[in-house]
Amino acid sequence: MGTTHPFSSPSPLANQAINWLLLLRSGRATQHDYAAFRAWRDTTPQHHEAWEHLTNTLDGAAADEALAALNEPPLAPSVSRTRRRFLAGAALLAVGGTSAAYVGNLYYPLQRLTSDAVTGTSERRRYTLSDGSKLLLDARSSVDLAYTPHTRTLNLQNGAVAVTAAAHESRTFTVKTSEGLIRSSGARYMVRQQPHRTLVVAHDEPLEIETLAGARTYLDPGMGIRFDMLRLGQPSYEMAAQAAWEHGRIDARGVTLSEIVAALRPYYSGALRVSMAAGGLPVSGHYSLDDVDATLLHLEQNLPIVVQRFTPWLTTISVAAA
């Protein structure tokens, strides 16, 4: 098995080994699952090699635990303990450990392990800062803080954050993204880092927005806007629905299925894939982030799509046959 970038998708055979390892350590594996795993592993030398490569790439303790489970399946390890075990193992990987890094990255964004605040899959977390400001981090998000006597800066590295900035006469609260800055003296708002652009929703006070190129605007309460490093988009009231994740929901208003799937991925412990044809389908309605299975069922019942679950860790969505 060759070496690739540590955060690229593994080969199909490596993916199978990953799926087995995640299932065996999930706390949901049955005696039948353990027997099925042994049968898969012993089917061909290639299967056995893929399994050995994965467990050997993990640190020794994590590998020993995974292998020991085959002889003595765990009764009921908690999800949080399982995540911590994978995180501990993945954090010690060499750069070339593609498969094992991918395993850990299903639970936590590995490139953000050193952030001041980080959330894992399906996890929203609240924080109260030293000045009384409050944060709500979306799943699989990360931020860094930089407080000085004169500034209050939050660097959003990944995902989304809802900010309730405590009012301060002299220290502006600034959220920094890859595309620019969002400033307020004290306001409630949401910021999401998207590929090559930033999404902002103002809840109850105007916000000052500045791109890296220096373009500026003020965003009124109840409105949302997207911007890149150079340009500011058009503010829209419809865009405010993008903050529904704060309440564990998706508020879809004529968006595409690809956008719905993108919102669900941080809440799904595995690979959630949508075909290009299915991804372009328009979707409207209200959906749950905290119950991904229920959301997928609802979508399947109301759209011409087929949702296929190949393992507990791999789900695909495609257009239904006519």
N, C-alpha and C positions, 0 to 999 in steps of 0.2 A: 504494500500500500504506500503510495507516494506521499510526499509532504507538500502541503499547500499553505496558503495564508491561514493563520490560526482562527480567523473568524469567517472563513468561507464555508459553504455547505459541504459536508463530507460526501463521500461516494455512496451509492446505493447500499453496498455491502456494509460500509461503516455505519450508515444510518440504521440498518437492521440491528447491529450490535448495540448502538446507542439506545434504540427503542427497548431492547431487552433489558439493558442495564437500568434504565429509568423505571421500567415496570417492576423489576425485581426489588428495587430499593424504594418503591412508592408507598409500600404498606398495603397495597391492594392486590398483590399477587397471591394466587391460590396455589394449592398443591398441583393442580392441573397445569397452571402456568409454568411452574418450575419444571415439570416433566416435559412440557412442550419446548421449553428453552433448551433442555439437554438434547432433545431430539434435533433441534435446529443446529446447535453447536456441533454435534457429532455427524451431521449429514455429509459434509465435505471438509477437506483440509482447509479450504479457503475460509469457511465459516469459523473454524477453530482459530485460525490465524487472526481473523478480524477481531474476535473476542479477546485473544491474548494481547493484541496490539492496544486495544482500548484500555483494558485493565492495567497493563504495564505502564501506560502513559500517565495514568493517575498515580498519585503518591502511594507509597506502600500500604499505609493504613487503610485508605479508601479501597484499594484493590483487594486487600485481605478481607475487608468487610463484605465486599460484593461477592467474593468467591465463597466465603464462609456461609453466606446466606443460602447457597445451593444445598448445603448439608443440613442446615438448621434454619429454615425460613423464619424471619422475624414475626412476632405475633401482631404487633400494631405500632410500628414506629410512627411518630407524628410527622406531619408534612414539614413543619418548621425544622425538626431535627434532620430530616432528609435533605432539605435545602442546604442547611449548614454543612452537612457532610460533603455534598457535592461542591459547595463553595470552597470549603477548606482544601479539597483535593485539587480543584481547578486552579486555585490561586498559586499552586506550586508547580504548574506545568512549564515545561520548556516551550520556546516559541513554536517549535514544530509540532506540538501535540494537537493537531487539528481536531480529531474526534473528541478527545476528552474536553478540550476547550469548548467545543460546541455543546457538550452535555451541560457543563456549568453555565454556559450562556443562556440555556433555556430557562434558567431560574433567575440569574442576575446578569446584567450587562457587565461582562468581565473587565472591559476597558475602563469602567467607572468605579472600580473597587476602592480607589483612594479619595473619592468625593467626600465632602463633609456630610452630605445626606443622600441616601440612595434607597430606592424601593425595589423589591423583587416582583416576580410575576404575580398578578392578581392582588397586589398589595397597594392600598392607598394609606398614606401615613401623614399625621398632623405633627407640626413642630411649632413651638413658641420660642421666639428669639429673645435675646437679652433686652431689647428695647420695647418688648411687648408685641412686636409684629408677629403675625401668624402665617404659617405656610401649610398648604395641603399638597403633597406630592402625588401625582398619578402613578399608576403601576409602571415599573421599569423606567423610572426617572432618576435624575441625579442633579445635584446643585452644589456649588461651592459658595461660601460666604466670605466677604471681605469688609469688616467693620473697622472704621478708624474714628478718631474724634471728629472728623469732618465729613465722612461719607458712610453710606450704607449701601453696599453693592451685593447683589446676588447674581452669580454666574450660572445660568441654566445651560447645562451641558447636554442633557438628553431628556426627552419626554415633555412633561407639562407640569406646571406649578400654579396653584391658585394662591394669590398673595392678599393678605389683609395688612397693609402697611400702617403701622402706628404713626399718627401725625407727629411731625417734628418741625419746629420753626426753621432750624438751620441746616439739618441733614436731610437732603433729598434721598428717597429710597429709589434705587436704580436696579432694574433687571437687565442683565447683559446677555445677549444671544450671539450667534454667529453672524447675524445680519445687522445688529444695531442695539439701541438702548431704549428702554421704557422707563420714564421717570414720573414720580409723584411725591408730594409731600406727605400724603396719607390717603390711601384709596384701596378699594377692593377690586381685584382684576385677575385675569387668567392669561398666562403666556404659554404657548406650546412651540417647541423647536421642531420644525418639519424639515424635510430634505431641501436645503438651499433657500429656505424662507422661514419667517416667523409669523405666528398667528397670535393676535392679542384681542381680548374681549374686555371692555371696560364695564364694570358693574354699577358703580354708584358715584364716581367722580371722574372728571376729565383726566386724561393721561397725555403726557408729552412723549412723542415717538420720534426717534432720529435714526436714520439709516447710517451705515458706516461711511457712506459717501457724503453725508451731511444734509440729506433731505429731511425736512421736519414737518410734523403736523400735530394737531391735538385731536384726540379721539373722544367723542362724547359718550356719556354713560348709555348702556344698552346697545352699543354698537360693537362690531368686530372689524378687524382689518388684517390683511396679510401684507408683508413687505419683504423684499430681498435686500441685498447689500446696497443696491443703487436706487431702487424705486419703491414708492409707497403705492399700495393698491387702493381700491375704492372702498371706503367704509360702508358697512351694510348691517342692518338690523338682523337680517337672516343669519348672519355669521355668529351671532350671539349664542345660537343653539350649540355651537362647538364646545361650550363650557358645561354641557350636561353631564360630563364624566364626573364632575364634582359631587353629583348625587348618585353615581353609579349607573348612569343611563347613557344611551345614545339617542339623540333627538335628530332623526334623519329627515331632512326636508329636500327631497329630490336629489340626493347625493348618489354616487355610484356604489355598487356592491363592493368594489375594491376599497373604497373609503371606509365602509363598514368593517370589512375584514381587517384593515389596518388598525382600526380602533379596538378590535377584539384581540389582536395578537398579544398585547401586553398582559392580557388576562387568560392566556391559554398556555399551559405548560407543555408545549410541543410545537410541531410545525403545522401551521394553518395556511393552506395554499389555495389560491383561486385561479382558474384559467382566465386567459385574456378575454375570451368571449363572455364568460359569466361576469367578469369583473366590471364590464361596461353597463350592466343592467341598472336601471334607476331604482332607487329604494326610498320609501318614505315610511314614517312611523316611529314608534318608541320601542327601544329594545334594552335588555339588561346587559350590563358589562359583567356583573358578578355571577351570572348563570349563562355561560357561553353555550352550553348544550341546548338550553331552552331557546336562546336567540337563534341558533342555527336551525333548530326544528321549525321555529316560526318562519324564518326566511324560506326554508325548503317548502313549507306549506303554501306560501304566498308568491313564490317566484318560480319560473321554469328552470329549476336547478336540481342537481342531485348532490347530496352531501355524503361522502364516503369516508368511513373511519377504518383505516387499514390496521392501525394499532391504537392503543390509548394515547399515543404521542404523535400520530400523523393523521391529519384530516384534510381531504381535498374537496373542492367545490367546483363543479363543472355544469355546463348547460345540459338539461335533460334531453334525452332523445325524443324526437317527434313521434 
